Amino acid sequence: MKVHGQERWWPEKGEREAIWVSAKTAARVVPKAELRRLIVRLAAQTGKGGSFLDG
C-alpha cells in the first residue's frame, strides 16, 4: 500500500494517536483479534509488509 499523505484531522483524533508501523508490528499490537487477522491477510495478499496506520 502506498500512502501519499494523512489527514490532519479525523473524528477520533483526540482519542487516538496515529503511528505508522509495519504490517507485522500492527498485527502484534492491535488488541482486536479480528482486526489482527485482517491485517495479516491483507499483508499476505499484497506480498508486502508495508506500513499501516494504527492508532
C-alpha positions in Angstrom: 0.0 0.0 0.0 1.4 3.3 -1.0 0.4 6.3 1.1 0.8 9.9 -0.2 -0.5 11.8 2.9 -2.5 11.8 6.0 -5.4 14.0 7.1 -4.5 16.5 9.8 -7.9 15.9 11.5 -10.2 12.9 11.9 -13.2 12.4 14.2 -11.3 10.3 16.8 -8.1 12.5 16.8 -8.4 13.5 20.4 -9.0 9.9 21.4 -6.3 8.1 19.4 -2.7 8.6 18.5 -1.8 7.7 14.9 1.5 5.9 14.3 3.0 4.2 11.2 4.1 0.7 11.7 4.8 -2.4 9.5 2.0 -4.9 9.0 3.9 -7.4 11.2 4.1 -4.9 14.1 0.5 -3.8 13.6 -0.7 -7.4 13.8 1.2 -7.8 17.0 0.0 -4.6 18.8 -3.7 -4.3 17.6 -5.8 -5.5 20.5 -8.8 -6.9 18.5 -8.2 -10.4 17.1 -10.5 -9.9 14.1 -8.5 -6.8 13.1 -5.2 -8.6 13.6 -6.4 -11.4 11.2 -7.4 -8.9 8.7 -4.0 -7.1 8.8 -2.2 -10.4 8.3 -4.5 -11.4 5.4 -4.0 -8.1 3.7 -0.2 -8.2 4.1 -0.2 -11.8 2.7 -2.3 -10.8 -0.3 -0.2 -7.9 -1.2 3.0 -9.8 -0.5 4.4 -6.8 1.3 5.0 -6.0 4.9 4.3 -2.3 4.2 3.3 0.2 6.8 -0.2 0.6 8.1 -1.7 3.4 10.1 -2.6 2.3 13.6 -3.8 4.4 16.5 
